[in-house]
């Protein structure tokens, strides 16, 4: 569909931004459904964040995505923030609701859908989370509504501790913070049913790195790695090689995008087209 005087605009902002797969993914979805929408990417410097958001409003954008490093910072420039996003402390999706810019967090929902569509039911399960960054916060807050117990292991213990303290204000299940060490990793994985890597370890170009020695992977474990470049990380490759269910970061990327797409367009997102497009774009890189 050509750009017209009626084309509805949306975008992603971050810094850097040139690696983002979201423009390819969303534009392919708009084209597939013949929607007169366009999705752009903007590298925004911190001192211009407020003006950028005001500019989107002045131009009546239907919404935008926010990525590193502005997921927390952008909150103060929004009119409203959804309760879950506020608890997580990060917004990755903004929706223009009749002139009101409202912030949401779709990372947690995206991860939840990736896991359930991947065949893993979270209810009452024991979950080991590696990492305590922005993505981990969204995932722990979302999974805690269903899980039986969550243990967060992070290289920097204080960050895991802060995450756990924040989440314990709102949920009742046992959630424990630990410093990432071989001994704790071994003990925690042994009793876990789902292992989630939310760290950037294994991401391109360091694709041969993994936090989890293969000998710790046991037969009752499902492994979910949110890194999406490459789609099959070393952790997932090793999990598959011993017969475990492995869920990749592309699933989460697409489902978090689908959630945003549906909020902006009120149409069901074409998941398979979005997945195919993202995989094709990654191959081109
Ligand atoms: P972040 O806030 O910067 O957090 C990074 C996390 O990785 C921290 O817990 C950090 O530990 C840990 N880490 C980094 N290097 C490490 C190392 N060498 N050893 C052990 N731990 C290490 O980043 P984020 O936004 O949460 O993103 C994390 C990853 O998830 C990235 O690869 C990102 O691309 C991916 N992601 C995927 C999706 C998706 O849709 N699939 C969505 C969001 C993010 P410290 O606290 O000790 O530094």
Boltz pocket constraint, residues with backbone or C-beta under 6 A from the ligand:
constraints:
  - pocket:
      binder: B
      contacts: [[A, 68], [A, 107], [A, 110], [A, 130], [A, 131], [A, 132], [A, 133], [A, 134], [A, 135], [A, 136], [A, 154], [A, 155], [A, 156], [A, 159], [A, 197], [A, 198], [A, 199], [A, 200], [A, 201], [A, 203], [A, 211], [A, 226], [A, 227], [A, 228], [A, 249], [A, 250], [A, 252], [A, 253], [A, 254], [A, 256]]
      max_distance: 6.0
